[in-house]
């Protein structure tokens, strides 16, 4: 007959504590992401609800709000849109997402004019459009999912929670658990 001991080794206790805390941390992280997603949804509903001005696209955690052309009465979405693995060239202003519209917490820009508007400065910055391939593994998942389907000439906002960005990591000027917002102007696309 086997006897049960009331003693639990420190290593076993630590392992059990880790498993319990990891489960709690994972649940808390999921709750935080869900709350941030709700905030983004409320923001979109509040600021982009006019379908004559904006078209909302949702894709795997990313929200792209296309600014409809001012003469959109006869506008039809171009059939040539960016597909997975395609290349895109664009200018952008990047913001830590907040509840203000227009956004105010700019942290990066690709043009001098945008940087000046956002109060960014520094003479080491090279201002030029960004060229990316959607299959680039370094591209943030939220940005990749948001860019999928854009067309040349499109102006849009892409908003996503930290689950699709930098998560619980602090990266340069971006605090942990930051939702991000990009204001983007698409110059060209090329599908392969």
LUMDO-985464 format. One record per residue (C-alpha): residue number from 1; residue in one letter; chain; x negated, z negated, y negated. Coordinates in Angstrom, 1 decimal, decimal comma. Layout:
<nodes>
 num residu chaine     c1     c3     c2
 NUM      a      A      X      Z      Y
...
</nodes>
This chain:
<nodes>
 num residu chaine     c1     c3     c2
   1      x      A    0,0    0,0    0,0
   2      x      A   -1,3    0,9   -3,5
   3      x      A   -1,3   -1,6   -6,3
   4      x      A   -0,4   -0,7   -9,8
   5      x      A   -2,7   -2,0  -12,5
   6      x      A   -1,3   -3,2  -15,8
   7      x      A   -4,6   -2,2  -17,4
   8      x      A   -5,0    1,2  -19,0
   9      x      A   -8,5    2,4  -19,7
  10      x      A   -9,4    3,1  -23,3
  11      x      A  -10,0    6,8  -22,5
  12      x      A   -6,6    7,1  -21,0
  13      x      A   -4,9    5,3  -23,9
  14      x      A   -6,7    7,6  -26,4
  15      x      A   -5,6   10,7  -24,4
  16      x      A   -2,0    9,5  -24,3
  17      x      A   -2,1    8,7  -28,1
  18      x      A   -3,5   12,1  -28,8
  19      x      A   -0,8   13,9  -26,8
  20      x      A    2,0   11,8  -28,5
  21      x      A    0,5   12,3  -32,0
  22      x      A   -0,2   16,0  -31,4
  23      x      A    3,5   16,4  -30,5
  24      x      A    4,6   14,6  -33,6
  25      x      A    2,2   16,5  -35,8
  26      x      A    3,4   19,8  -34,3
  27      x      A    7,0   18,8  -34,9
  28      x      A    6,2   17,7  -38,5
  29      x      A    4,4   21,0  -39,1
  30      x      A    7,3   23,0  -37,8
  31      x      A    9,7   21,0  -40,1
  32      x      A    7,4   21,5  -43,1
  33      x      A    7,3   25,3  -42,4
  34      x      A   11,1   25,4  -42,0
  35      x      A   11,6   23,5  -45,3
  36      x      A    9,2   25,9  -47,1
  37      x      A   11,0   28,9  -45,6
  38      x      A   14,3   27,5  -46,9
  39      x      A   12,7   27,1  -50,4
  40      x      A   11,6   30,8  -50,3
  41      x      A   15,1   31,9  -49,2
  42      x      A   16,7   29,9  -52,1
  43      x      A   14,2   31,4  -54,5
  44      x      A   15,0   34,9  -53,3
  45      x      A   18,8   34,3  -53,5
  46      x      A   18,5   32,9  -57,0
  47      x      A   16,1   35,5  -58,5
  48      x      A   16,6   38,7  -56,6
  49      x      A   20,3   38,8  -55,7
  50      x      A   21,2   41,9  -57,9
  51      x      A   21,1   44,7  -55,3
  52      x      A   21,0   47,3  -58,1
  53      x      A   17,6   45,9  -59,2
  54      x      A   16,1   44,8  -55,9
  55      x      A   16,0   45,6  -52,3
  56      x      A   15,2   42,8  -49,9
  57      x      A   13,2   43,4  -46,7
  58      x      A   12,5   40,7  -44,1
  59      x      A    9,9   41,1  -41,4
  60      x      A    8,5   38,4  -39,1
  61      x      A    8,2   35,6  -41,7
  62      x      A    7,5   37,9  -44,7
  63      x      A    9,9   38,7  -47,4
  64      x      A    9,4   41,9  -49,4
  65      x      A   11,5   42,4  -52,5
  66      x      A   11,2   45,9  -53,7
  67      x      A   11,9   46,5  -57,4
  68      x      A   14,3   49,4  -57,4
  69      x      A   13,3   52,3  -59,7
  70      x      A   15,1   52,1  -63,1
  71      x      A   16,8   55,4  -62,4
  72      x      A   17,8   54,3  -58,9
  73      x      A   21,3   55,9  -59,1
  74      x      A   20,1   58,8  -57,0
  75      x      A   17,1   57,2  -55,5
  76      x      A   16,6   57,4  -51,7
  77      x      A   13,9   55,5  -49,9
  78      x      A   11,1   57,9  -49,1
  79      x      A   10,8   58,8  -45,4
  80      x      A    7,0   58,4  -45,6
  81      x      A    6,5   54,6  -45,4
  82      x      A    3,5   52,6  -44,2
  83      x      A    3,4   52,1  -40,4
  84      x      A    1,4   49,7  -38,3
  85      x      A   -2,2   50,8  -38,3
  86      x      A   -1,8   52,7  -41,5
  87      x      A   -3,9   52,4  -44,7
  88      x      A   -2,6   51,3  -48,1
  89      x      A   -4,2   51,1  -51,5
  90      x      A   -2,6   48,8  -54,1
  91      x      A   -3,1   46,5  -57,1
  92      x      A   -1,8   43,0  -57,0
  93      x      A   -1,5   39,6  -58,7
  94      x      A   -1,6   36,7  -56,2
  95      x      A    0,2   33,4  -56,9
  96      x      A    0,6   30,0  -55,3
  97      x      A    4,4   30,2  -54,7
  98      x      A    6,5   28,0  -57,0
  99      x      A   10,0   28,0  -58,2
 100      x      A    9,5   29,9  -61,4
 101      x      A   10,3   33,5  -62,1
 102      x      A    8,4   35,3  -63,2
 103      x      A    5,7   33,4  -61,2
 104      x      A    3,1   31,4  -63,2
 105      x      A    0,4   30,1  -60,9
 106      x      A   -1,8   33,1  -60,6
 107      x      A   -5,0   32,7  -58,6
 108      x      A   -6,2   36,3  -58,2
 109      x      A   -5,7   39,8  -59,7
 110      x      A   -7,1   43,2  -59,2
 111      x      A   -6,8   44,4  -62,8
 112      x      A   -8,2   43,0  -66,1
 113      x      A   -4,7   43,2  -67,6
 114      x      A   -3,2   41,1  -64,8
 115      x      A   -6,0   38,6  -64,9
 116      x      A   -5,6   38,2  -68,7
 117      x      A   -1,8   37,7  -68,3
 118      x      A   -2,5   35,0  -65,7
 119      x      A   -5,2   33,3  -67,6
 120      x      A   -7,9   34,2  -65,1
 121      x      A  -11,4   34,7  -66,5
 122      x      A  -14,9   35,3  -65,4
 123      x      A  -17,3   38,1  -65,9
 124      x      A  -18,3   38,4  -62,2
 125      x      A  -15,0   39,8  -61,2
 126      x      A  -14,8   43,4  -60,2
 127      x      A  -11,4   44,8  -60,9
 128      x      A  -10,3   47,6  -58,6
 129      x      A   -7,4   48,4  -56,3
 130      x      A   -7,6   47,0  -52,7
 131      x      A   -7,7   49,3  -49,8
 132      x      A   -6,7   47,8  -46,4
 133      x      A   -5,7   49,0  -42,9
 134      x      A   -2,8   47,1  -41,5
 135      x      A   -4,7   46,6  -38,2
 136      x      A   -7,5   44,6  -40,0
 137      x      A   -7,6   41,3  -38,2
 138      x      A   -8,7   39,5  -41,5
 139      x      A   -5,5   40,5  -43,3
 140      x      A   -3,1   37,6  -43,6
 141      x      A   -0,2   37,9  -41,2
 142      x      A    2,3   37,4  -44,0
 143      x      A    0,8   40,2  -46,1
 144      x      A    0,5   42,5  -43,2
 145      x      A    4,2   42,0  -42,2
 146      x      A    5,2   42,4  -45,9
 147      x      A    3,3   45,6  -46,4
 148      x      A    4,8   47,3  -43,3
 149      x      A    7,3   49,8  -44,6
 150      x      A    6,1   50,2  -48,2
 151      x      A    5,9   53,6  -49,9
 152      x      A    3,6   55,1  -52,5
 153      x      A    4,7   54,2  -56,0
 154      x      A    6,6   51,0  -54,8
 155      x      A    6,5   47,8  -56,9
 156      x      A    7,3   44,8  -54,8
 157      x      A    6,9   41,0  -54,4
 158      x      A    5,8   39,7  -51,0
 159      x      A    6,5   36,0  -50,3
 160      x      A    5,6   34,0  -47,2
 161      x      A    5,1   30,4  -46,1
 162      x      A    1,7   29,0  -45,1
 163      x      A    2,7   29,6  -41,4
 164      x      A    1,9   33,3  -42,1
 165      x      A   -0,9   32,5  -44,6
 166      x      A   -3,6   29,9  -44,5
 167      x      A   -1,6   27,2  -42,8
 168      x      A   -3,0   23,7  -43,1
 169      x      A   -6,4   25,0  -44,4
 170      x      A   -7,6   24,7  -48,0
 171      x      A   -9,2   28,1  -48,9
 172      x      A  -11,0   28,3  -52,3
 173      x      A   -8,3   27,8  -55,0
 174      x      A   -5,5   27,7  -52,4
 175      x      A   -4,4   24,2  -51,4
 176      x      A   -3,3   23,3  -47,9
 177      x      A    0,2   24,3  -46,9
 178      x      A    0,7   26,7  -49,8
 179      x      A    3,3   29,4  -49,7
 180      x      A    2,0   32,6  -51,3
 181      x      A    3,5   35,3  -53,5
 182      x      A    2,0   38,7  -54,2
 183      x      A    3,2   41,0  -57,0
 184      x      A    2,1   44,4  -55,7
 185      x      A    1,9   48,0  -57,0
 186      x      A    1,4   50,5  -54,2
 187      x      A   -0,8   53,5  -55,1
 188      x      A   -1,0   55,3  -51,8
 189      x      A   -0,4   55,1  -48,1
 190      x      A   -1,8   57,0  -45,2
 191      x      A   -0,5   56,7  -41,6
 192      x      A   -2,7   57,6  -38,7
</nodes>
